[in-house]
Amino acid sequence: MTVAAIAFGLVFLAELVDTSALATLVLGARFAPRWVLLGVCAGMAVHVVVAVAAGSLVALLPQRPLAAVLAVVFVIAAVVVLREGGEDADGADDTASGNTPRTRWGVVLTGFGATVLSEFADPTQWVIATLSARYAAPLAVGIGSLLALWAVSALAVYGGARLRRLVPVHWVTRATAAILAVLAVLSAVEAIRG
């Protein structure tokens, strides 16, 4: 339960500042929100399965090298989150460009496709894979991460513009990067202690 809560908190913060959350917000503004959310949630499920599987493979490394690899990945993820959090949201509509879907299933597929493509090799995917490797609890990490991604997606579809006015993105970005940096230090200490 603790691992799921850690995964939920960290992935929630990381996804709040992610460009895919902005793309979800744009899709929700253009199309029926419930169908967008259905497609996005299905895409997030695929994203989590891939990330947890990758993390489970990394977890097969011996403990000391694994801790060193995790420290490096956490540092990289912190830098990427900081960098991505500073990007302008103007490009968020690019994900939804192309032919306008005409049916509800077209909207679902658009949400699914946009999510799967925008989340591939995304900082949240790195975070989920790294958490899965660090805690060797793929089910707990997967559940916590998936619930976090679904929560952020629902916020983006139904109240994203309001949320961005209440909590400045740069504060969420900095908090996420700081947590990732702490995890990097803990992993580095674990690698040194062996």
Secondary structure, 3 states (H helix, E strand, C coil): CHHHHHHHHHHHHHHHCCHHHHHHHHHHHHCCHHHHHHHHHHHHHHHHHHHHHHHHHHCCCCHHHHHHHHHHHHHHHHHHHHHHHCCCHHHHHHHHCCCCCCCHHHHHHHHHHHHHHHHCCCHHHHHHHHHHHHHCCHHHHHHHHHHHHHHHHHHHHHHHHHHHHHCCHHHHHHHHHHHHHHHHHHHHHHHHHC
